[in-house]
Amino acid sequence: MTNIDKSGTFTLGGRAVRRLGYGAMQLAGPGVFGPPRDHAAALAVLREAVASGVDHIDTSDFYGPHVTNQLIREALHPYPDNLVIVTKLGAKRGLDGSWNPAFSTQELTSAVHDNLRNLGLDVLEAVNLRFMFSVHGPAEGPIEEPLTALAELQQKGLVRHIGLSNATTKQIEDGRKIAPIVCVQNLYNMAHRDDDALIDALARDSIAYVPFFPLGGFSPLQSKTLSDVAGKLGATPMQVALAWLLKRAPNILLIPGTSSVAHLRENLAAVELNLPAEALIALDQIATGG
């Protein structure tokens, strides 16, 4: 079994977690909507992740909706003392599977209680507020009202720590004036490096950065360079992408997702991969089209 201690640790809120975690989004049905294709397999993935040393799981009650949280509860409750479950608010699902903003105080309050109920928790360790001002990525928009509402839920003891997702640098700066921010979750990978400066700034302030879609997500990264590097190292492109992210900055926490135990093991094995200097130089060229 892979020793994921090699990934190192970083503080998420008040807890030190291993830098290689697990994202539960893919456990829901197609389009992150409805039940999993294989219920037993989904439970097996969650149990294998924790048995392998994963102590940081990313989820949301709008995955399914409700599906991934209910699977997590079924598979892992009562939870290990060291397990940190991070969830997200800010969206709701339409009957057609659409993703719709849900930023009102009432919607956020309801979402916190949905997460608590479906996860079987009395308090949420960390909650990311996801902004949805543009379908193309982070975009400016008003954050004071929803973040203040979430901070009030924190003061009531329902949420321990707050993070931001799909956020601009300005929103993060403004958000930190309203409440302490312990993590930022944005799209970032070797081909999409808009947050390079942000990652380094957050590292200086001991704030975790949690990149999603390390291989491009719904539109997988196609790169001959990446494939060539993976081939030379006897690794998969995903393993190389994860190893590169672990190397990129000490505050990066990874949450690769899968619905397959075999793929989970492949992802966790990325901690064993040593990227030589020439590989890092080649991979750094991907963002510039090299």
N, C-alpha and C positions, 0 to 999 in steps of 0.2 A: 504493500500500500504506500502511496506517495506521502511523504512527510511535508505537509504544507506549512510547517513552521518555518521552512526556508523562505517563505514569502515575506517574513518579518511581520511586525505589528505597527499599528498607528492608532491613536486615540480617536474614538468616535463618541462625542459627548464625554461622558465620564468613564468610558470603558475602553480598554485596549483590545482591539480585535485583529485577527490575522488579516493580512492585506488581500488575500484571495478568498472571496466569499461566494455567494450564490444568489442569482436573481430568479425569482419564481414566475415571472411573467409567462414563460413558454409552457407552463403546466396547464394553463387554460386551453380551451378549444381553439380552432382556427380563427385567426383574427383577434386573438385574446378574448374570445367571446364564447360563453357556454362551457360545458363540462369537458374534461380531458378525453382524448380518444381512448386512453387506457388508464382507468382510475388506479389500479394496483401498481402500474408502472410509475405513475406520478408520486405515489406514496413511497415507493422504493427509492426514487431519486432523492427525495428529501431526507430519508433515513440514511442513505449512503453518504450524502453530503455531510451531515452532522457526525456520522461515524468516522469520516475521513478528517475531521478536525475543523470543518467550517463552523465559524461562530458568528457569522454576519449574514443574514438573509434579508434580501430586499423584496418587498411585495407591495400590493395595494388592494384595497377592497374594490376598486373599479376594474381589476383584472378578473374578467368572468361575466358580470361582476360577482363578487363574493367568493368565486371559485377557489382562487389560490389561497386565500386566508383560511377557508374551511379545510382545504387539503393540508395546510401547514398544521392546523390544530389537530386534525385526525392523525397525522403522521407523528407528531412530535410532542404533543401536550401530554403530561406536564413537561414543560420545557427545561432543558439543562440550564443550570445557573449562569453559565457563561455565554448563552446564546443571546445575541442582539438582533431583534427583528425591527427593521426599519420599513415604514410604510409611507404612502403618499396620499395627498388630498389635492383637490383642485379640478377634478373632472368627474363626470358621471356618464353612464352609457345609455344611449337610446335603445329602443326596442329593436332597431335595425343594426345594432352594434356600433353606432357612431360614437365618437368621443366629443363630449360637449363640456364647456367650461362650467364650473360649479364653485363660485367664489363667495357667495353671500354668507353672512354669519350663520344663518340657519342651515345652509347646505354644508358648511364646514363642520358645524357642531354635529349634525346628523352623521357625517362621514366619520368623525372621530368615534362616535358611539357604535357605528357599523363595524369599524375595525376592531374595537375592543370586544364586541360581542362575537364576531366571527373568528377572532384569534384566541378568544378565551382569556383575555387579559384584563387587569384592573387599571393599568396605566400603559401607555405606548412609550417605548424607550426613545424613539426618535421618529419624527414625522417631517417629511419633505412637502413643502407647499409648491406644487407645480404650476407654473404660469403658462397660460395658453393664449397669448396675445397674437400669435402668428403660427400658421401651420408649417412654416419654413424654419423654425428654430427660435432662439431667444429674441425677444422684441420688447421695446419699451412699452410700459403701460402702468396704470396705477396699482400699487401694491399695499398702500398703507392700511386700507380697510380690511382686506383679508388677513394680512399678517398680524394686525392688531387683534383680530378675532381669534386667531390661532394662539397668540401670546396670552390672551385671557383664558383660553382653555388650558394652557400650560400652568398659569397661576392657580387654576382650580385643581391641579394635580392629576389631570387626565393625560398630559403629555409631559415627558421629561425634557426632551431636547427638540430643537427645530432646525430644519435644513431647508434649502431652496433648490428647486429643479427647473431646468430650462430658463435660467436667469441670466440677465446681462450683468456686466460689472457694476453698472450704476445701481441696478436693483439690489445687488448684494450689499453695496455700500450703504444704500438707503435702508435696507432691511436690518443691518447691524445696529442702526440707530433705534430701531423699534424693539428688537429682541436679540439675544445672543444667537449667532448662527454657527452650527457645529459642522455642517457639511454642505457641499454644493454638488448637485448631480446634473451634469450636462452631457450632450453628445461630444465625444472626443475620441479620436483614434489617430493612427499614423497618417491618414489621408485628410483628416479634418482637425486642424490644429489651431483653430481660432482662439482657443482658451490658453495658449501657451503661457502668456504673461500672467493671466489670472491664476493658473495653477501655482506658479512660483510665488505670487503674492500671498495666496492662501497658505502655502507651506510656511512662509515666514510667520504667519499668525496661528500656526498649528490647527488649521481648519482642513478637514478631510475633503478631498475631491474624488467623486465617484463617477467615472465615465461610463456611459451606457453605449451600447452598440460598438464594441471593440473591433468588429469586422464590418460595420456599416448597417447592421440590423436588417430591416426589411429589404434594403438594397445592398446586398453584400459587396464588399470591396473586391474589385477585380484588379489584381496587380501581378504582372509577371515578375517584378522584383521580389515581392513577398513570396510568391510560389517558388522562385529560385532559391531564396534564402532558406525556406522551409525544407526544400528538397535536399540541399547541401547538409542541413543539420539533422536530417531524418526526423523531422517534426511536421506537425500539421500547420497550416497557415494560422489557425486560431491560437495554437500554442505560441507561435512566434509573436502574434499580435499581443497576447497577454504578457509574455515575457518582456516585450518592448515597453509596455505600459508600466510594469513593475519597476523597470529600470529608469523610466522617465522622471519620476519624482517620488520622494518618500511618503508623501501624503496621499498618494493615489490608492484608493481601495477599489478592488475589482469585484463585479457581480455578474460574471458570465452566466447565461441561462441555458438550459437544455431540458428536454423531457426524457432523456435517455441516460441510463446509468453508465453505459459505455462512453458516451460523449462527456459526461461529467468527469469520469476518471481521466480522459484525455485532457480536459481543461485543467484539472488540478495538477496534472503532471507538468504543466508549464513552469512550475516553480523549479523543476530540475534542469531547465534549459538555460544554458549559458550562451549569451549572444556575444560572439567575438567582435572586436572593434570594427572589422571590415563589414560585418553584417549590420551593425548599428549605423555606419555611414551610409550604406545602401538603403536601409529602411528610412533614414531621415530624408532621402531624396524623393520618397513617394509623395509627400505633401506638395512638392514643387513640380510634380509631373515627371520626375526622373525615373 
